[in-house]
Amino acid sequence: MADIRFDGKVAIVTGAGGGLGKQHALELARRGAKVVINDLGGSMDGSGGSSAAADAVVEEIKAMGGEAIANGSSVTDDAGVAHMVQQTMDKWGRIDVLIANAGILRDKSFSKMEIADFELVLNVHLMGTVKPTKAVWEIMRAQNYGRIVVTTSSSGLYGNFGQSNYGAAKLGIIGFMNTIKLEGQKNNIHINAISPVAATRMTEGLMPPAMLEKLKPEYVTPGVVYLASDEAPTGAILTAGAGAFALSRIYETEGVYLGEDGLSVEEVRDNWAKISDPTGQAAYVNGGEQGGKFFRKLAGG
């Protein structure tokens, strides 16, 4: 089979000044894409800002013969996001790929967390994905082509102590994806999620050096670049780390119809084993499939 290429395509990668975003941007450039390196240049908790990191990645891409420009907008700032998109269109006239990767951490147990820290992380991760997506959406619809990769996390899919804010944002991104994957289909816009396990500045204090060496960001990037390609599926949650890849899915059990007559709390309790039985469980493509199951059970009852 032919190599996956991005010749003639334009990609925006947010949070691309280092870590995962940098590796995604470099690989896209190696494969022919023109790349916008977006990075606020802030610290891990979102404070401060500098263009040095984004500029350095641009120079690295240019040194390999590629094309890239830097952008220092915050993904939470409406005007900044609009500027990033306009800068891209002025330079190259199209946007084919958006990789929403930017993020911060404000980890604390929920009892110790300030609401301001919850809101900030939610804003950067969730709205920092929604706003760039909204800004490129009509461009991609007009082109009848678009590939969007959003970044989720095991903290959102499964939970992690001290990350209620981060987890809420990361699972919110999946809810966002699950709807716009349906809305984008008629215009050939595919959206997928990556759930990475990688050694970045957001994880460097959590694992021993020998383990971090096995979790280089570039071991996640092949999955991300595939999800950004012509051949990408849509609505997938790809988990990746240390060269391993898997799909995460949300399943619903077949459940049981308890009827309306005599329905009670005790009926739910007494049928819990049937309700939770995994036999016949399914991963739905849209919410209507769940409703269809309930109507089917009603008719069968």
C-alpha positions as YAML, in Angstrom:
chain: A
units: angstrom
residues:
- id: 1
  name: MET
  ca: [0.00, 0.00, 0.00]
- id: 2
  name: ALA
  ca: [1.11, 3.57, -0.66]
- id: 3
  name: ASP
  ca: [2.57, 5.73, 2.10]
- id: 4
  name: ILE
  ca: [0.22, 8.17, 3.81]
- id: 5
  name: ARG
  ca: [1.02, 11.66, 2.57]
- id: 6
  name: PHE
  ca: [-0.27, 15.20, 3.24]
- id: 7
  name: ASP
  ca: [1.11, 16.98, 0.17]
- id: 8
  name: GLY
  ca: [-0.92, 20.12, -0.52]
- id: 9
  name: LYS
  ca: [-2.69, 19.90, 2.82]
- id: 10
  name: VAL
  ca: [-2.58, 22.44, 5.66]
- id: 11
  name: ALA
  ca: [-2.63, 21.43, 9.31]
- id: 12
  name: ILE
  ca: [-3.04, 23.39, 12.55]
- id: 13
  name: VAL
  ca: [-1.59, 21.76, 15.67]
- id: 14
  name: THR
  ca: [-2.35, 23.43, 18.98]
- id: 15
  name: GLY
  ca: [0.10, 23.12, 21.85]
- id: 16
  name: ALA
  ca: [2.80, 22.20, 19.32]
- id: 17
  name: GLY
  ca: [5.75, 23.91, 20.99]
- id: 18
  name: GLY
  ca: [6.83, 20.70, 22.72]
- id: 19
  name: GLY
  ca: [5.83, 17.20, 23.79]
- id: 20
  name: LEU
  ca: [3.11, 15.43, 21.86]
- id: 21
  name: GLY
  ca: [2.06, 18.41, 19.76]
- id: 22
  name: LYS
  ca: [5.60, 19.01, 18.52]
- id: 23
  name: GLN
  ca: [5.96, 15.39, 17.42]
- id: 24
  name: HIS
  ca: [2.60, 15.46, 15.64]
- id: 25
  name: ALA
  ca: [3.59, 18.64, 13.80]
- id: 26
  name: LEU
  ca: [7.01, 17.32, 12.78]
- id: 27
  name: GLU
  ca: [5.57, 14.09, 11.39]
- id: 28
  name: LEU
  ca: [2.88, 15.93, 9.43]
- id: 29
  name: ALA
  ca: [5.58, 18.17, 7.96]
- id: 30
  name: ARG
  ca: [7.77, 15.17, 7.06]
- id: 31
  name: ARG
  ca: [4.82, 13.81, 5.12]
- id: 32
  name: GLY
  ca: [4.28, 16.99, 3.13]
- id: 33
  name: ALA
  ca: [1.85, 19.07, 5.17]
- id: 34
  name: LYS
  ca: [2.17, 22.80, 5.69]
- id: 35
  name: VAL
  ca: [1.86, 23.26, 9.45]
- id: 36
  name: VAL
  ca: [0.75, 26.01, 11.82]
- id: 37
  name: ILE
  ca: [2.61, 25.64, 15.12]
- id: 38
  name: ASN
  ca: [0.27, 27.06, 17.75]
- id: 39
  name: ASP
  ca: [1.65, 27.41, 21.25]
- id: 40
  name: LEU
  ca: [0.97, 29.98, 23.94]
- id: 41
  name: GLY
  ca: [4.32, 29.13, 25.51]
- id: 42
  name: GLY
  ca: [2.92, 29.11, 29.03]
- id: 43
  name: SER
  ca: [3.95, 26.99, 31.99]
- id: 44
  name: MET
  ca: [2.31, 23.66, 32.77]
- id: 45
  name: ASP
  ca: [-0.36, 25.35, 34.90]
- id: 46
  name: GLY
  ca: [-1.22, 27.76, 32.07]
- id: 47
  name: SER
  ca: [0.52, 30.86, 33.38]
- id: 48
  name: GLY
  ca: [2.90, 33.05, 31.39]
- id: 49
  name: GLY
  ca: [3.57, 32.92, 27.67]
- id: 50
  name: SER
  ca: [6.40, 33.00, 25.11]
- id: 51
  name: SER
  ca: [6.70, 32.45, 21.36]
- id: 52
  name: ALA
  ca: [10.16, 30.85, 21.62]
- id: 53
  name: ALA
  ca: [8.95, 27.23, 21.66]
- id: 54
  name: ALA
  ca: [6.70, 27.61, 18.60]
- id: 55
  name: ASP
  ca: [9.39, 29.52, 16.70]
- id: 56
  name: ALA
  ca: [11.91, 26.75, 17.40]
- id: 57
  name: VAL
  ca: [9.61, 24.08, 15.96]
- id: 58
  name: VAL
  ca: [9.02, 26.21, 12.86]
- id: 59
  name: GLU
  ca: [12.76, 26.49, 12.33]
- id: 60
  name: GLU
  ca: [13.15, 22.73, 12.75]
- id: 61
  name: ILE
  ca: [10.52, 22.10, 10.07]
- id: 62
  name: LYS
  ca: [12.09, 24.63, 7.72]
- id: 63
  name: ALA
  ca: [15.50, 23.00, 8.23]
- id: 64
  name: MET
  ca: [14.06, 19.71, 6.94]
- id: 65
  name: GLY
  ca: [12.69, 21.49, 3.87]
- id: 66
  name: GLY
  ca: [9.11, 21.87, 5.09]
- id: 67
  name: GLU
  ca: [6.78, 24.84, 5.45]
- id: 68
  name: ALA
  ca: [5.49, 26.13, 8.78]
- id: 69
  name: ILE
  ca: [4.43, 29.27, 10.60]
- id: 70
  name: ALA
  ca: [4.13, 30.03, 14.30]
- id: 71
  name: ASN
  ca: [1.08, 31.29, 16.17]
- id: 72
  name: GLY
  ca: [0.99, 32.25, 19.84]
- id: 73
  name: SER
  ca: [-2.75, 32.54, 20.40]
- id: 74
  name: SER
  ca: [-4.44, 31.02, 23.43]
- id: 75
  name: VAL
  ca: [-6.99, 28.40, 22.40]
- id: 76
  name: THR
  ca: [-9.40, 29.89, 24.94]
- id: 77
  name: ASP
  ca: [-9.34, 33.37, 23.39]
- id: 78
  name: ASP
  ca: [-11.96, 33.96, 20.69]
- id: 79
  name: ALA
  ca: [-10.03, 36.74, 18.99]
- id: 80
  name: GLY
  ca: [-6.79, 34.78, 19.19]
- id: 81
  name: VAL
  ca: [-8.34, 31.68, 17.65]
- id: 82
  name: ALA
  ca: [-9.92, 33.77, 14.88]
- id: 83
  name: HIS
  ca: [-6.52, 35.35, 14.21]
- id: 84
  name: MET
  ca: [-4.87, 31.92, 14.00]
- id: 85
  name: VAL
  ca: [-7.39, 30.72, 11.43]
- id: 86
  name: GLN
  ca: [-7.21, 33.96, 9.42]
- id: 87
  name: GLN
  ca: [-3.40, 33.83, 9.50]
- id: 88
  name: THR
  ca: [-3.55, 30.30, 8.11]
- id: 89
  name: MET
  ca: [-6.04, 31.17, 5.38]
- id: 90
  name: ASP
  ca: [-4.07, 34.27, 4.37]
- id: 91
  name: LYS
  ca: [-0.92, 32.17, 4.07]
- id: 92
  name: TRP
  ca: [-2.19, 29.01, 2.40]
- id: 93
  name: GLY
  ca: [-5.90, 29.44, 1.60]
- id: 94
  name: ARG
  ca: [-7.20, 26.24, 3.18]
- id: 95
  name: ILE
  ca: [-7.26, 24.19, 6.40]
- id: 96
  name: ASP
  ca: [-7.43, 20.41, 6.09]
- id: 97
  name: VAL
  ca: [-6.38, 19.15, 9.50]
- id: 98
  name: LEU
  ca: [-6.84, 20.37, 13.06]
- id: 99
  name: ILE
  ca: [-5.11, 18.56, 15.91]
- id: 100
  name: ALA
  ca: [-6.41, 19.95, 19.21]
- id: 101
  name: ASN
  ca: [-3.63, 19.10, 21.63]
- id: 102
  name: ALA
  ca: [-3.11, 22.13, 23.90]
- id: 103
  name: GLY
  ca: [-3.63, 21.60, 27.61]
- id: 104
  name: ILE
  ca: [-2.67, 22.41, 31.19]
- id: 105
  name: LEU
  ca: [-2.88, 20.75, 34.60]
- id: 106
  name: ARG
  ca: [-4.09, 21.99, 37.98]
- id: 107
  name: ASP
  ca: [-4.10, 18.71, 39.93]
- id: 108
  name: LYS
  ca: [-5.58, 18.51, 43.43]
- id: 109
  name: SER
  ca: [-8.01, 16.26, 45.22]
- id: 110
  name: PHE
  ca: [-11.58, 17.50, 44.79]
- id: 111
  name: SER
  ca: [-11.85, 18.50, 48.45]
- id: 112
  name: LYS
  ca: [-8.84, 20.82, 48.09]
- id: 113
  name: MET
  ca: [-9.54, 22.11, 44.58]
- id: 114
  name: GLU
  ca: [-10.69, 25.68, 44.06]
- id: 115
  name: ILE
  ca: [-13.55, 26.18, 41.61]
- id: 116
  name: ALA
  ca: [-11.31, 28.59, 39.69]
- id: 117
  name: ASP
  ca: [-8.86, 25.73, 39.02]
- id: 118
  name: PHE
  ca: [-11.73, 23.52, 37.88]
- id: 119
  name: GLU
  ca: [-13.06, 26.16, 35.51]
- id: 120
  name: LEU
  ca: [-9.64, 27.01, 34.07]
- id: 121
  name: VAL
  ca: [-8.80, 23.41, 33.19]
- id: 122
  name: LEU
  ca: [-12.29, 22.87, 31.76]
- id: 123
  name: ASN
  ca: [-11.90, 26.03, 29.69]
- id: 124
  name: VAL
  ca: [-8.46, 25.17, 28.27]
- id: 125
  name: HIS
  ca: [-9.18, 21.53, 27.44]
- id: 126
  name: LEU
  ca: [-12.87, 21.53, 26.50]
- id: 127
  name: MET
  ca: [-13.48, 25.04, 25.17]
- id: 128
  name: GLY
  ca: [-9.89, 25.09, 23.87]
- id: 129
  name: THR
  ca: [-10.98, 22.19, 21.65]
- id: 130
  name: VAL
  ca: [-14.43, 23.55, 20.80]
- id: 131
  name: LYS
  ca: [-13.27, 27.05, 19.78]
- id: 132
  name: PRO
  ca: [-10.63, 26.04, 17.19]
- id: 133
  name: THR
  ca: [-13.00, 23.38, 15.85]
- id: 134
  name: LYS
  ca: [-15.78, 25.95, 15.46]
- id: 135
  name: ALA
  ca: [-13.37, 28.36, 13.77]
- id: 136
  name: VAL
  ca: [-12.36, 25.82, 11.08]
- id: 137
  name: TRP
  ca: [-15.74, 24.08, 10.73]
- id: 138
  name: GLU
  ca: [-17.26, 26.18, 7.95]
- id: 139
  name: ILE
  ca: [-13.96, 26.18, 6.05]
- id: 140
  name: MET
  ca: [-13.92, 22.38, 6.13]
- id: 141
  name: ARG
  ca: [-17.62, 22.20, 5.17]
- id: 142
  name: ALA
  ca: [-16.98, 24.45, 2.15]
- id: 143
  name: GLN
  ca: [-14.02, 22.27, 1.13]
- id: 144
  name: ASN
  ca: [-16.04, 19.08, 1.68]
- id: 145
  name: TYR
  ca: [-13.01, 17.83, 3.54]
- id: 146
  name: GLY
  ca: [-11.66, 17.96, 7.05]
- id: 147
  name: ARG
  ca: [-9.84, 15.84, 9.59]
- id: 148
  name: ILE
  ca: [-9.98, 16.75, 13.29]
- id: 149
  name: VAL
  ca: [-8.14, 14.93, 16.07]
- id: 150
  name: VAL
  ca: [-9.07, 15.83, 19.64]
- id: 151
  name: THR
  ca: [-7.14, 14.77, 22.73]
- id: 152
  name: THR
  ca: [-8.83, 12.88, 25.53]
- id: 153
  name: SER
  ca: [-7.28, 10.99, 28.45]
- id: 154
  name: SER
  ca: [-7.63, 7.86, 30.56]
- id: 155
  name: SER
  ca: [-8.43, 10.29, 33.38]
- id: 156
  name: GLY
  ca: [-11.64, 11.18, 31.56]
- id: 157
  name: LEU
  ca: [-12.43, 7.71, 30.26]
- id: 158
  name: TYR
  ca: [-11.72, 5.86, 33.50]
- id: 159
  name: GLY
  ca: [-10.84, 8.37, 36.26]
- id: 160
  name: ASN
  ca: [-7.66, 9.32, 38.10]
- id: 161
  name: PHE
  ca: [-7.22, 10.57, 41.66]
- id: 162
  name: GLY
  ca: [-6.63, 14.33, 41.86]
- id: 163
  name: GLN
  ca: [-7.85, 15.07, 38.33]
- id: 164
  name: SER
  ca: [-11.59, 15.68, 38.60]
- id: 165
  name: ASN
  ca: [-11.23, 18.91, 36.59]
- id: 166
  name: TYR
  ca: [-9.02, 17.36, 33.92]
- id: 167
  name: GLY
  ca: [-11.14, 14.19, 33.75]
- id: 168
  name: ALA
  ca: [-14.39, 16.15, 33.38]
- id: 169
  name: ALA
  ca: [-12.90, 18.17, 30.53]
- id: 170
  name: LYS
  ca: [-11.44, 15.15, 28.78]
- id: 171
  name: LEU
  ca: [-14.69, 13.16, 28.84]
- id: 172
  name: GLY
  ca: [-16.58, 16.29, 27.78]
- id: 173
  name: ILE
  ca: [-14.43, 16.28, 24.64]
- id: 174
  name: ILE
  ca: [-15.74, 12.79, 23.84]
- id: 175
  name: GLY
  ca: [-19.33, 13.99, 24.18]
- id: 176
  name: PHE
  ca: [-18.50, 16.85, 21.80]
- id: 177
  name: MET
  ca: [-16.90, 14.46, 19.31]
- id: 178
  name: ASN
  ca: [-19.79, 12.02, 19.41]
- id: 179
  name: THR
  ca: [-22.20, 14.64, 18.07]
- id: 180
  name: ILE
  ca: [-20.06, 16.48, 15.53]
- id: 181
  name: LYS
  ca: [-18.89, 13.18, 14.01]
- id: 182
  name: LEU
  ca: [-22.55, 12.82, 12.91]
- id: 183
  name: GLU
  ca: [-22.90, 16.42, 11.76]
- id: 184
  name: GLY
  ca: [-19.68, 16.33, 9.75]
- id: 185
  name: GLN
  ca: [-20.27, 13.13, 7.80]
- id: 186
  name: LYS
  ca: [-22.11, 14.66, 4.84]
- id: 187
  name: ASN
  ca: [-19.18, 17.03, 4.24]
- id: 188
  name: ASN
  ca: [-16.43, 14.40, 4.62]
- id: 189
  name: ILE
  ca: [-15.30, 15.81, 7.97]
- id: 190
  name: HIS
  ca: [-13.96, 13.04, 10.19]
- id: 191
  name: ILE
  ca: [-13.25, 13.60, 13.88]
- id: 192
  name: ASN
  ca: [-11.43, 11.17, 16.14]
- id: 193
  name: ALA
  ca: [-9.88, 11.20, 19.60]
- id: 194
  name: ILE
  ca: [-6.45, 10.17, 20.83]
- id: 195
  name: SER
  ca: [-5.93, 9.09, 24.45]
- id: 196
  name: PRO
  ca: [-2.14, 9.18, 24.86]
- id: 197
  name: VAL
  ca: [0.19, 7.76, 27.48]
- id: 198
  name: ALA
  ca: [3.41, 9.66, 26.97]
- id: 199
  name: ALA
  ca: [6.37, 11.23, 28.73]
- id: 200
  name: THR
  ca: [5.84, 14.99, 28.54]
- id: 201
  name: ARG
  ca: [6.30, 17.82, 31.02]
- id: 202
  name: MET
  ca: [2.76, 17.02, 32.22]
- id: 203
  name: THR
  ca: [3.84, 13.50, 33.28]
- id: 204
  name: GLU
  ca: [7.57, 13.76, 33.97]
- id: 205
  name: GLY
  ca: [7.19, 13.81, 37.76]
- id: 206
  name: LEU
  ca: [4.82, 10.84, 37.88]
- id: 207
  name: MET
  ca: [7.02, 7.96, 36.65]
- id: 208
  name: PRO
  ca: [10.66, 6.81, 36.96]
- id: 209
  name: PRO
  ca: [13.07, 7.83, 34.16]
- id: 210
  name: ALA
  ca: [13.36, 4.27, 32.79]
- id: 211
  name: MET
  ca: [9.60, 4.11, 32.30]
- id: 212
  name: LEU
  ca: [9.44, 7.59, 30.77]
- id: 213
  name: GLU
  ca: [12.03, 6.50, 28.20]
- id: 214
  name: LYS
  ca: [9.57, 3.86, 26.98]
- id: 215
  name: LEU
  ca: [6.82, 6.45, 26.68]
- id: 216
  name: LYS
  ca: [8.28, 8.91, 24.19]
- id: 217
  name: PRO
  ca: [5.67, 11.18, 22.56]
- id: 218
  name: GLU
  ca: [6.79, 10.04, 19.12]
- id: 219
  name: TYR
  ca: [5.44, 6.57, 19.94]
- id: 220
  name: VAL
  ca: [1.92, 8.06, 20.01]
- id: 221
  name: THR
  ca: [2.25, 10.22, 16.90]
- id: 222
  name: PRO
  ca: [1.78, 7.49, 14.23]
- id: 223
  name: GLY
  ca: [-1.74, 6.90, 15.54]
- id: 224
  name: VAL
  ca: [-2.56, 10.61, 15.53]
- id: 225
  name: VAL
  ca: [-1.27, 11.11, 11.99]
- id: 226
  name: TYR
  ca: [-3.32, 8.14, 10.78]
- id: 227
  name: LEU
  ca: [-6.43, 9.68, 12.37]
- id: 228
  name: ALA
  ca: [-5.64, 12.89, 10.46]
- id: 229
  name: SER
  ca: [-5.28, 11.14, 7.11]
- id: 230
  name: ASP
  ca: [-7.61, 10.56, 4.17]
- id: 231
  name: GLU
  ca: [-8.09, 6.98, 5.35]
- id: 232
  name: ALA
  ca: [-9.16, 7.89, 8.89]
- id: 233
  name: PRO
  ca: [-12.29, 6.44, 10.48]
- id: 234
  name: THR
  ca: [-14.62, 8.78, 12.34]
- id: 235
  name: GLY
  ca: [-15.70, 8.76, 15.98]
- id: 236
  name: ALA
  ca: [-12.88, 6.48, 17.16]
- id: 237
  name: ILE
  ca: [-11.16, 6.79, 20.54]
- id: 238
  name: LEU
  ca: [-7.63, 5.54, 19.94]
- id: 239
  name: THR
  ca: [-5.51, 4.84, 23.01]
- id: 240
  name: ALA
  ca: [-1.76, 4.85, 22.48]
- id: 241
  name: GLY
  ca: [1.50, 4.60, 24.36]
- id: 242
  name: ALA
  ca: [4.91, 2.86, 24.19]
- id: 243
  name: GLY
  ca: [4.15, 1.68, 20.66]
- id: 244
  name: ALA
  ca: [0.89, -0.04, 21.65]
- id: 245
  name: PHE
  ca: [-2.52, 0.94, 20.25]
- id: 246
  name: ALA
  ca: [-6.09, 0.02, 21.20]
- id: 247
  name: LEU
  ca: [-9.65, 1.32, 20.85]
- id: 248
  name: SER
  ca: [-11.74, 2.51, 23.77]
- id: 249
  name: ARG
  ca: [-15.51, 2.20, 23.43]
- id: 250
  name: ILE
  ca: [-18.53, 3.04, 25.56]
- id: 251
  name: TYR
  ca: [-20.74, -0.04, 25.88]
- id: 252
  name: GLU
  ca: [-24.30, -0.41, 27.12]
- id: 253
  name: THR
  ca: [-25.72, -3.68, 28.39]
- id: 254
  name: GLU
  ca: [-28.83, -5.18, 26.82]
- id: 255
  name: GLY
  ca: [-30.61, -4.72, 30.14]
- id: 256
  name: VAL
  ca: [-34.06, -5.96, 31.07]
- id: 257
  name: TYR
  ca: [-37.64, -4.72, 30.65]
- id: 258
  name: LEU
  ca: [-39.35, -4.52, 34.04]
- id: 259
  name: GLY
  ca: [-42.70, -3.21, 32.83]
- id: 260
  name: GLU
  ca: [-44.81, -0.45, 34.31]
- id: 261
  name: ASP
  ca: [-47.15, -2.34, 36.63]
- id: 262
  name: GLY
  ca: [-45.60, -2.69, 40.07]
- id: 263
  name: LEU
  ca: [-42.37, -0.97, 39.01]
- id: 264
  name: SER
  ca: [-40.40, -0.05, 42.12]
- id: 265
  name: VAL
  ca: [-36.98, 0.63, 43.56]
- id: 266
  name: GLU
  ca: [-36.94, -2.95, 44.82]
- id: 267
  name: GLU
  ca: [-37.59, -4.26, 41.29]
- id: 268
  name: VAL
  ca: [-34.44, -2.48, 40.09]
- id: 269
  name: ARG
  ca: [-32.48, -3.89, 43.04]
- id: 270
  name: ASP
  ca: [-33.75, -7.44, 42.54]
- id: 271
  name: ASN
  ca: [-32.94, -7.37, 38.80]
- id: 272
  name: TRP
  ca: [-29.52, -5.76, 39.10]
- id: 273
  name: ALA
  ca: [-27.74, -8.90, 37.90]
- id: 274
  name: LYS
  ca: [-29.79, -8.85, 34.68]
- id: 275
  name: ILE
  ca: [-29.36, -5.10, 34.24]
- id: 276
  name: SER
  ca: [-25.58, -5.41, 34.54]
- id: 277
  name: ASP
  ca: [-25.19, -8.66, 32.55]
- id: 278
  name: PRO
  ca: [-22.64, -7.95, 29.76]
- id: 279
  name: THR
  ca: [-24.15, -10.57, 27.41]
- id: 280
  name: GLY
  ca: [-25.23, -8.82, 24.23]
- id: 281
  name: GLN
  ca: [-23.82, -5.42, 25.20]
- id: 282
  name: ALA
  ca: [-23.32, -2.95, 22.35]
- id: 283
  name: ALA
  ca: [-21.38, 0.19, 21.49]
- id: 284
  name: TYR
  ca: [-23.86, 2.61, 19.94]
- id: 285
  name: VAL
  ca: [-23.06, 5.02, 17.12]
- id: 286
  name: ASN
  ca: [-25.68, 7.59, 18.22]
- id: 287
  name: GLY
  ca: [-28.14, 8.21, 21.04]
- id: 288
  name: GLY
  ca: [-31.11, 7.16, 18.94]
- id: 289
  name: GLU
  ca: [-29.88, 3.56, 19.00]
- id: 290
  name: GLN
  ca: [-30.32, 3.50, 22.77]
- id: 291
  name: GLY
  ca: [-33.85, 4.84, 22.43]
- id: 292
  name: GLY
  ca: [-34.54, 2.21, 19.79]
- id: 293
  name: LYS
  ca: [-33.54, -0.51, 22.21]
- id: 294
  name: PHE
  ca: [-35.95, 0.77, 24.86]
- id: 295
  name: PHE
  ca: [-38.83, 0.85, 22.37]
- id: 296
  name: ARG
  ca: [-37.91, -2.66, 21.24]
- id: 297
  name: LYS
  ca: [-38.06, -3.87, 24.82]
- id: 298
  name: LEU
  ca: [-41.35, -2.09, 25.35]
- id: 299
  name: ALA
  ca: [-42.83, -3.82, 22.29]
- id: 300
  name: GLY
  ca: [-41.43, -7.16, 23.41]
- id: 301
  name: GLY
  ca: [-42.80, -6.69, 26.91]
...
